[in-house]
């Protein structure tokens, strides 16, 4: 399946603490543009974990590639870096445990240059509700006609 270009965002960067917060705002803006406001917080929290792991375990000098895609049904976020060291799911929680809790699926895979860590969330576009005026409830008009002194 091909993803329309307006539903895909990719950037290559050197991860630092400042860049993590900038990328969180950029990803949030894309999700809002795609009318996925309900997914901004969980996606950005899981993305924080992936980028913080790159910053903490790979280091500042290395580059990584962040990719955000929305197929119309699923949002996929992936972070590729040039470290061969694979992440581990720790029993104490945090890190990948948080990513697992905030997503529908996640995983890692080796690449020729390092690895990719990714997660997906089911995120269908919200349906537009038809805004039709409702007829007034029976008795509402007569209730307004009662003099205030009698109430």
N, C-alpha and C positions, 0 to 999 in steps of 0.2 A: 504494500500500500504506500502511495506517495503522500507525504505531508505537504500541504500548501506552504509556500515560503513565508506567508504571514503568520504561520503557526509554529515557527521554528526560530530559535535564537541560539547562537553559539559564539563563544568568545574564548580566546587564548589569553592567559594572564599569569603573572607571578603572584602567588597567594601571599597576602599579608593580612594583619588584623584589620587594617583600613579597607582593603579590597573586599573582605568578607561582607562587611556592612553595606558597601556600595552595591555589590552583586545581589544582595538580598533585596535592596530597593529596586534594582533593575528587573529582577525576576517578578517581584510583586507588581510592578507596573505592567509587565507583559500579561500576567494572569488577570489583572483588572481589565486590560484592553480586550482580552478574550472573554470577558464577562464571567470569570471564574473567581469572583470575590470570596466565596466561601472556602476556597482552597489556598488562599494566600498564606494564612498563618501556618498550617501544617506543612505545606511545601517549603516555605522559607525556613522553618525550624529544622526540617530534615536536611535541607541544603546547607544550613549552618554547620551541621554535624559533619557532612562530607568535606566541606571546605576547611573546617577547623582541623579535621584529621589530616588533610594534606599539609596544612600549615605546621601542625605539630610533628608529624612523622616523616614528611618528605623534606620540609625545610623551605625557607624563604626564597632561595636562589633558583629553585626549580619552577618550571612552568607547568600549568595544567590547562585542560580544555573543559569548559563547562558547556553543556548542551541542554537546552530546554525544548521539548516538543509537546504539542497537543494534537492528537489525532481526531478530536471531536468526541472521543470517548475516554481517553486516558492521557494524563500528563506524565511524561517521562523526563526525569532529570538524571543526567549522567555527568560524572567528573572523571576525566582521564588524566593520569599523571605518569611521570617517567620513572617511578620507583617500582622495582620488582617485588618489594615486600608486600605481601597480601594482608589485608585487614583481617582482624579476628573479632568474633562476637564474644565479648567478655561476659562472664556470669554476673559481675557486679552491676551491670546495666550501664546506661549512658552510651555515647557513641553510636555504634550500629544498632544497639538495642532500641534506641530512640528512633532511628530511621525505620526500623522494623515496625515499631508501634504506630508511626505516622503514615505508613504507606500500605498499599495492598500487596505489593511484591517488591523485592529488592534482590540484588546479587552483585557478584564481582566476576570479572574474567581477566585473564592475562592477555596482554597484547604484545606485539613485537618490541614495543618501546617501554612497556611497564604494565599498567593495569587500568581497568575502568570499574568504577563503583557506580551503581545506578539504583533508582527506585521508581516505581510507578504508583499513581493514584487514579482510581476511577473518577473521571470528571467530565460528565456530560454537560453540554451547554444548557443553561436554564431555559425552560420553555416560557415564552411570552404569554402572560395571562391576558385573555380578552377583557378589556375594560369596558363593560357595558353598564349603563346606569340602571340601578334597581328601582322598581316602583316603590313608592312610600308604603310603609306598613299601614295596615288598616287601623284607624283610630288615632293616628298621630295628629292629623289635622284637627280633629275634634278636641284632642287634649290641649292643643294650643289655644283654642277658643275659650277655655274656662277662665273666668276672671281671676286675677291673682289674689283677690281678697278672699275667695272661697277656698283657696288651696292651703 
